[in-house]
Amino acid sequence: MTGLNHGFSRWLHGKLGPLLGWVLLMGRADAQGTDEFERPPIEYSAANPHDAVADLVGRLAAGTAKYPATTDRERVQWLLREFQVSEASQILVFSQTSFQNDRIRPEHPRALYFNDDIYVGWVPGGLAELSPIDPQLGPTFYAFDPRIAETAKISHADRFRRDSDCLRCHGTFVRDIPSVFARSVIVDSEGRPTGTLGGRLVDFTTPFADRWGGWYVTGLHGDARHRGNIVPADGRDVSAEERLRGANVTNLTSMVDLTGYLAPGSDIVALLVFEHQLAVHNAITRAGHHVRRMLHYQQGVQRGLGEKVTSEPVYDSTRRAVASTAQDLLDVLLLQEEAPLPAGGVQGNGAFRRSYEAAGPKSRQGLSLRQLDLQTQLYRYRCSPLIYSRSFAALPPPLKEAFYRRLKGILCSLEDDARYTYLRPAERRMIREILRETLPEYAAIDA
């Protein structure tokens, strides 16, 4: 391309830059009805995942992992060990909001277990539902049948069946991305959500009083009330009397027989961390997809104009998209608009908290982003530990650089931004210290 043409193309994009992304996004006549994440560059369903399940299948094929010749319950325990998921992370949902609805009832809930990279759902006597977070794709979905014996003539890969049917909900409840989510719903005596009362998606911004409809909750939380532990009379909301009866429950024996499960309760602290993680994983997925699409569109324009193709944002519209996406991601990872915990805080059984806080990197002083507060807020230092996750590490480099530079400005109080006044100066200093010692990519920016 001549210097004149190159100068003209830069002038053109300078003039039309704000419209570039919109024009490209709207040019969809050949793919109407196709989800954005199913088209290049994401190609969600066609892509080969590189997630925790794919890793396990590889270990089984190599012989470094062995499928156990045991009961279905013990095979689920084996799964959790292979994925390094603590049994203490168990939370229990009795609303029929899974494809195994025919097995779920208030007296037979679905158990969920999780760590930073995977969610495992299991209904005793039924399937295990696996939702690992792929570094490029976001959450992927598999069905695993722990009832199948190790002698069955089936390949390792076929034991873990990628399930596209999950996208009927996980591809629609959160806009534009494959997602992980939790709902608080009012159910009838069978666990069926009541259509008249609906429900809501739940994350760390959801008021305490609106959480856990259709879930069991074990733990202490003072005078505050939630919707958990209650199966109301059909067709009506949870009453104040029922909320009182469902509050501060530490033992579920009178409500459900958990003999066949892996842990004795549904820990309130695990629920809080779980809901935080769902929001952050979705934010990471959305950010990664959006910036990859914008860079992909930019590269298409560069090819069309005969320009050098680059993976760096060169047009003003692309730079603005990266900066805006970094800001949105930062809001979630810094827990902006977190709903306050009840007066006096919350207390679980301790097992999940110990396992959770023991994991992850620590500073030389033993400080960690995984340290929980549980008095007024979830974390002592409000920067999500998922900043260390595989999915965050795999974000496009221009996005991570914009994110880290903005984060540095906040932590060093270089920017006067009213949206982060809730982060006290001392808390900012501690987050910065932890990240400088535990996250090399951030340390390189904040040298």
C-alpha positions in Angstrom: 0.0 0.0 0.0 1.3 3.5 -0.9 1.9 6.1 1.8 -1.0 8.1 0.4 -3.4 5.2 0.6 -2.2 4.2 4.1 -2.7 7.8 5.2 -6.2 7.8 3.7 -7.1 4.6 5.5 -6.0 6.0 8.8 -8.0 9.2 8.1 -11.0 7.0 7.2 -10.9 5.0 10.3 -10.3 8.1 12.4 -13.5 9.5 11.0 -15.5 6.3 11.1 -13.8 4.5 14.0 -16.8 4.8 16.4 -19.0 3.1 13.8 -16.5 0.4 12.8 -17.5 -2.1 15.4 -21.2 -1.5 14.9 -21.0 -1.8 11.2 -19.1 -5.1 11.4 -21.4 -6.5 14.1 -24.5 -5.6 12.1 -23.2 -7.3 8.9 -24.9 -10.5 9.8 -27.3 -11.3 7.0 -25.5 -14.5 6.2 -25.7 -15.8 9.8 -29.1 -14.6 11.1 -30.2 -16.7 14.0 -26.7 -17.9 14.8 -25.3 -17.0 18.3 -22.4 -14.6 18.1 -20.2 -17.0 20.0 -20.8 -19.7 17.4 -19.2 -17.6 14.6 -15.5 -16.7 14.1 -13.3 -16.1 15.9 -14.9 -18.0 18.8 -16.7 -20.9 17.0 -17.8 -22.2 20.4 -19.3 -25.6 19.4 -16.9 -26.4 16.7 -13.8 -25.6 18.7 -11.8 -28.3 20.6 -11.8 -27.4 24.3 -8.7 -27.2 26.4 -10.4 -27.3 29.7 -10.1 -29.4 32.9 -12.2 -32.3 31.4 -10.0 -32.4 28.3 -6.9 -32.5 30.6 -8.4 -35.5 32.5 -9.2 -37.4 29.3 -5.6 -36.8 28.3 -4.3 -38.2 31.6 -6.6 -41.3 31.3 -5.3 -41.9 27.8 -1.7 -41.6 28.9 -2.3 -43.9 31.9 -1.4 -41.2 34.5 -5.0 -41.3 35.7 -7.1 -44.5 36.2 -10.8 -44.8 36.0 -11.9 -46.4 39.3 -13.6 -49.8 39.7 -15.9 -48.6 42.4 -19.4 -47.3 43.1 -20.9 -44.3 41.4 -20.5 -42.3 44.6 -16.9 -43.1 44.8 -16.4 -42.3 41.1 -17.8 -38.8 41.8 -15.2 -38.5 44.7 -12.6 -39.6 42.2 -13.6 -36.9 39.8 -13.3 -34.3 42.5 -9.9 -35.5 43.5 -8.8 -35.4 39.8 -10.1 -31.8 39.5 -8.7 -30.8 42.9 -12.2 -29.8 44.1 -12.9 -30.0 47.8 -15.9 -32.0 49.0 -16.4 -29.2 51.6 -17.5 -26.9 48.7 -20.8 -28.8 48.5 -23.9 -26.7 48.1 -27.4 -28.2 47.5 -30.2 -27.0 45.2 -33.6 -28.6 45.2 -35.3 -26.5 42.5 -35.9 -28.4 39.3 -33.5 -26.2 37.3 -31.3 -28.9 35.7 -31.8 -31.3 32.8 -32.1 -34.0 35.5 -35.3 -32.4 36.7 -37.0 -35.8 37.0 -34.5 -36.8 39.8 -34.5 -33.5 41.8 -36.9 -33.0 44.6 -36.7 -31.2 48.0 -35.9 -34.6 49.6 -33.4 -35.4 46.9 -31.4 -32.3 45.9 -28.7 -31.8 43.4 -25.2 -31.3 44.9 -22.7 -28.8 43.4 -19.0 -28.7 44.0 -16.5 -26.2 42.6 -13.1 -24.7 42.5 -11.6 -21.8 40.4 -11.7 -23.7 37.2 -14.7 -26.2 37.2 -18.2 -26.7 38.6 -19.4 -30.3 39.2 -23.1 -31.1 39.7 -24.3 -34.5 40.8 -27.7 -36.0 41.6 -27.1 -39.3 43.5 -28.3 -42.1 41.3 -28.0 -40.0 38.2 -25.4 -38.1 36.1 -22.6 -35.8 37.0 -22.8 -32.5 35.1 -19.4 -30.9 34.5 -18.8 -27.2 33.6 -15.1 -26.5 33.3 -14.0 -23.0 32.3 -12.1 -23.2 29.0 -9.5 -20.4 28.7 -10.7 -19.4 25.3 -14.3 -20.5 25.1 -15.6 -19.8 28.6 -17.8 -22.5 30.3 -18.1 -25.8 28.5 -20.6 -28.5 29.4 -20.3 -32.3 29.8 -22.3 -35.2 31.0 -20.6 -38.0 32.9 -22.3 -41.1 34.0 -20.6 -42.5 37.2 -22.8 -45.6 37.0 -20.8 -46.9 34.0 -18.3 -49.5 35.1 -14.6 -49.3 34.2 -14.9 -52.5 32.2 -17.5 -51.0 29.8 -16.4 -50.9 26.1 -16.3 -47.1 25.9 -13.5 -44.7 25.1 -12.2 -42.3 27.7 -13.5 -39.3 25.6 -16.9 -40.9 25.3 -17.2 -41.2 29.1 -17.3 -37.4 29.1 -19.9 -36.3 26.6 -19.9 -32.7 25.6 -23.6 -31.7 25.9 -24.8 -29.0 23.5 -28.3 -29.2 25.0 -27.0 -27.2 28.0 -26.8 -24.1 25.8 -30.6 -24.0 25.8 -30.3 -22.3 29.2 -26.6 -21.6 29.5 -26.5 -19.9 26.2 -29.5 -17.7 26.8 -29.9 -16.7 30.4 -26.9 -14.4 30.3 -26.8 -12.3 27.1 -24.5 -13.1 24.2 -22.2 -15.6 25.9 -22.1 -19.2 27.1 -22.5 -18.7 30.9 -22.6 -20.2 34.3 -25.4 -18.9 36.6 -27.5 -19.5 39.7 -31.1 -18.6 40.2 -33.2 -17.9 43.3 -36.7 -19.2 42.6 -39.9 -20.0 44.5 -40.8 -23.6 44.1 -43.8 -25.8 44.8 -43.7 -28.9 46.9 -42.1 -31.0 44.2 -39.3 -28.4 43.5 -40.9 -27.1 40.4 -40.3 -23.3 39.9 -43.7 -21.4 40.1 -44.2 -19.5 36.9 -46.3 -16.8 38.7 -43.5 -15.8 41.0 -40.6 -16.3 38.6 -37.1 -16.0 39.9 -33.9 -14.0 39.5 -30.3 -14.6 38.6 -28.1 -14.3 41.6 -24.5 -12.9 42.0 -22.5 -11.0 44.6 -24.6 -7.8 44.0 -27.9 -9.6 44.9 -29.4 -8.4 48.3 -29.2 -11.1 50.9 -32.9 -11.2 51.4 -33.4 -12.3 47.7 -31.0 -15.2 47.7 -31.3 -19.0 47.8 -34.9 -19.6 46.9 -34.8 -23.4 46.0 -31.5 -24.0 47.8 -30.5 -25.4 51.2 -28.4 -23.1 53.3 -26.4 -24.1 56.4 -24.8 -21.4 58.5 -25.4 -18.5 60.8 -26.3 -15.0 59.7 -27.9 -13.2 62.6 -31.2 -11.3 62.1 -31.1 -11.3 58.3 -33.4 -13.5 56.4 -33.1 -15.2 53.0 -35.3 -17.5 50.9 -33.4 -20.7 51.4 -34.5 -24.0 53.2 -38.2 -23.4 52.5 -40.6 -25.4 50.4 -43.7 -23.1 50.6 -47.3 -24.1 50.0 -47.9 -24.3 46.3 -48.4 -21.0 44.4 -47.3 -18.4 46.9 -44.2 -16.6 48.1 -42.1 -17.4 51.2 -43.8 -15.8 54.3 -42.0 -14.0 57.0 -42.7 -16.9 59.4 -41.1 -19.4 56.9 -38.1 -17.1 56.4 -37.6 -17.2 60.2 -37.9 -21.0 60.2 -35.3 -21.3 57.4 -32.8 -18.9 59.0 -29.6 -19.8 60.9 -30.0 -23.5 60.1 -26.8 -25.5 60.9 -28.1 -29.0 60.5 -30.4 -30.3 57.7 -31.3 -33.6 59.3 -34.9 -32.6 59.9 -35.3 -31.4 56.2 -33.4 -34.0 54.1 -31.5 -37.2 54.4 -28.0 -36.6 53.1 -26.6 -40.0 53.9 -25.6 -40.6 50.2 -24.0 -37.2 49.7 -20.3 -36.2 50.2 -20.7 -33.6 52.9 -23.3 -32.9 55.6 -24.7 -29.5 54.5 -24.9 -26.6 52.1 -22.4 -24.1 53.5 -23.4 -20.5 53.4 -19.8 -19.4 52.8 -19.4 -21.7 49.9 -22.7 -20.3 48.5 -21.3 -16.8 48.7 -18.0 -17.6 47.0 -19.9 -19.6 44.4 -22.1 -16.7 43.4 -19.1 -14.4 43.3 -17.3 -16.7 41.0 -20.2 -17.1 38.6 -20.2 -13.3 38.0 -16.5 -13.1 37.6 -16.3 -16.1 35.2 -19.0 -14.6 33.1 -17.2 -11.2 33.0 -14.0 -12.9 31.9 -15.8 -14.8 29.2 -17.6 -11.7 28.0 -14.4 -9.6 28.0 -12.4 -12.3 26.1 -15.0 -12.9 23.5 -15.6 -9.2 22.9 -12.0 -8.2 22.4 -11.2 -11.3 20.3 -14.1 -10.4 18.0 -13.0 -6.7 17.8 -9.4 -7.7 16.9 -10.7 -10.3 14.4 -12.9 -7.6 12.8 -9.9 -5.2 12.7 -7.8 -7.8 11.0 -10.5 -8.3 8.4 -10.5 -4.6 7.7 -6.7 -4.5 7.5 -6.7 -7.3 5.0 -9.4 -5.6 2.9 -7.4 -2.4 2.9 -4.1 -4.1 2.2 -2.6 -3.0 5.5 -0.3 -4.9 7.8 -2.4 -7.3 9.9 -1.7 -7.0 13.6 -3.0 -8.4 16.8 -2.6 -5.0 18.5 -5.5 -2.5 18.5 -4.5 0.1 15.9 -7.8 1.8 15.2 -9.4 4.3 17.6 -12.6 2.2 17.7 -10.7 -0.9 18.7 -8.7 0.9 21.3 -11.8 2.3 22.8 -13.4 -1.1 22.8 -10.4 -2.6 24.6 -10.4 0.2 27.2 -14.1 0.0 27.8 -14.0 -3.8 28.2 -11.1 -3.6 30.6 -13.1 -1.1 32.7 -16.2 -3.4 32.8 -14.0 -6.3 33.8 -12.3 -4.3 36.5 -15.6 -3.4 38.0 -16.5 -7.0 38.5 -13.1 -8.2 39.7 -13.0 -5.3 42.3 -16.5 -6.3 43.5 -18.1 -3.0 42.7 -21.7 -2.8 44.0 -21.2 -5.9 46.3 -24.3 -6.4 48.4 -23.4 -6.0 52.1 -23.4 -9.0 54.4 -25.9 -9.1 57.3 -25.0 -7.1 60.5 -22.7 -9.3 62.5 -21.5 -11.2 59.4 -22.0 -14.9 58.4 -20.4 -18.1 59.7 -20.2 -21.5 58.0 -19.0 -24.8 59.3 -15.4 -23.8 58.8 -14.4 -26.7 56.5 -14.9 -24.9 53.2 -13.3 -21.7 54.5 -10.2 -23.6 55.6 -9.8 -25.4 52.3 -10.5 -22.3 50.2 -8.1 -20.0 52.1 -5.3 -22.6 52.0 -5.2 -22.6 48.2 -3.7 -20.0 45.9 -0.5 -17.8 46.1 0.5 -15.9 49.2 2.7 -12.9 49.7 5.9 -13.1 51.8 3.8 -11.9 54.7 1.3 -14.8 54.2 -1.4 -12.4 52.7 -3.7 -13.7 50.1 -6.6 -12.5 48.0 -8.4 -15.7 49.1 -8.6 -14.5 52.7 -12.3 -14.1 53.6 -13.8 -11.3 55.7 -17.4 -12.5 56.2 -18.2 -9.6 58.5 -19.3 -6.8 56.2 -18.0 -8.1 52.9 -17.0 -11.5 51.4 -13.2 -10.9 50.9 -10.8 -9.1 53.2 -9.1 -7.6 50.2 -11.6 -6.9 47.4 -9.9 -8.1 44.3 -11.1 -11.4 43.0 -8.8 -14.4 43.3 -9.9 -15.4 39.8 -7.3 -12.9 38.6 -5.0 -15.9 38.9 -7.3 -18.2 36.9 -6.4 -20.0 33.7 -9.2 -18.1 31.9 -8.0 -14.7 33.0 -4.4 -15.6 32.1 -5.6 -16.5 28.5 -7.3 -13.1 27.9 -5.9 -11.2 24.9 -2.7 -9.4 25.9 -3.9 -5.9 24.9 -6.9 -6.4 27.2 -4.8 -7.5 30.1 -2.4 -4.7 29.6 -5.2 -2.1 29.6 -6.7 -3.9 32.7 -3.5 -3.9 34.7 -2.6 -0.2 33.9 -6.1 0.9 35.0 -5.8 -1.3 38.1 -2.4 0.2 38.9 -3.9 3.7 38.7 -6.6 2.7 41.2 -4.4 0.9 43.6 -1.8 3.7 43.6 -4.6 6.3 43.9 -3.2 7.9 40.8 -6.8 8.4 39.5 -9.6 10.2 41.2 -12.5 7.9 40.4 -15.6 8.0 42.5 -16.6 4.5 41.4 -13.9 3.0 43.7 -14.2 5.1 46.8 -15.4 2.0 48.7 -11.8 0.7 48.5 -10.1 2.2 51.4 -6.4 3.4 51.0 -5.1 0.7 53.3 -7.0 -2.0 51.4 -5.7 -0.7 48.1 -2.1 -0.8 49.4 -2.6 -4.4 50.6 -4.1 -5.5 47.2 -1.2 -3.9 45.4 1.4 -5.5 47.7 -0.2 -9.0 47.2 -0.4 -8.6 43.4 3.2 -7.3 43.1 4.5 -10.4 44.9 2.2 -13.0 43.5 1.3 -12.0 39.9 4.3 -11.4 37.6 2.2 -9.8 34.8 0.9 -7.2 37.2 4.3 -6.7 38.8 5.8 -5.9 35.4 3.3 -3.1 34.9 3.7 -1.8 38.5 7.5 -2.0 38.6 
